[in-house]
Amino acid sequence: MVTAVLPMPANAPSYWADACKHLMKRDRVMKKLIPQFPGATLQSRGDAFTTLARSIVGQQISVKAAQSVWERFEKLPAKMVPANVLKLKVDDMRAAGLSARKVEYLVDLALHFDNGAVHVDQWTGMDDDAIIAELIAIRGIGRWTAEMFLIFHLMRPNVLPLDDVGLINGISQAYFSGEPVSRSDAREVAAAWSPYCSVATWYIWRSLDPLPVAY
């Protein structure tokens, strides 16, 4: 009898199956964890500008509140593109629930995209650090947001977001019996994950919350 293999989603990263084999071979925790989530993979959604705009809107507020503000904000421009955002009135953006600072961040994001300061069409040929450098030059985008963008939008396979609380907590529980974990501890664990740190991180997040993360 042949065991049925669950198909990968059509928009799953091309490297996902190879990554799972690699991680299960190299890491005892991954060997047990990955089979618990058959057929589930990292998936990208939206375009680059919209993804980053949503990340700014969602900063320091609950997921529910962020969704509510985003739904009001995205109705303001005829289409969510940089040039249209630059035409919006500050008062209208504030009325949608955005703070003055987030309005400034969204305008700066739109400017960076509109004037070509970020090289979206060249990202496929750029390494992770070069893309991060472009993104953190935008007001309101720090390294963590840039790394989430690399993982969830560009689906880069080997990102290790050491500033992510969930990753550190997950490593603590899965590898250190709940003991506190330093960044160097996390790096040591992740040495076995390379070149698929993004995939391992995704499964660590799953160990804490079975619902897939969407960004």
Sequence and secondary structure as in RCSB ss.txt:
>XXXX:A:sequence
MVTAVLPMPANAPSYWADACKHLMKRDRVMKKLIPQFPGATLQSRGDAFTTLARSIVGQQISVKAAQSVWERFEK
LPAKMVPANVLKLKVDDMRAAGLSARKVEYLVDLALHFDNGAVHVDQWTGMDDDAIIAELIAIRGIGRWTAEMFL
IFHLMRPNVLPLDDVGLINGISQAYFSGEPVSRSDAREVAAAWSPYCSVATWYIWRSLDPLPVAY
>XXXX:A:secstr
         TTS TTHHHHHHHHHHH HHHHHHGGGSTT      S HHHHHHHHHHTTTS HHHHHHHHHHHTT
SSSS SHHHHHTS HHHHHHTT  HHHHHHHHHHHHHHHTTSS GGGGGGS HHHHHHHHHTSTT  HHHHHHHH
HHTS  TT   TT HHHHHHHHHHHSTT    HHHHHHHHTTTTT HHHHHHHHHHHH SS    
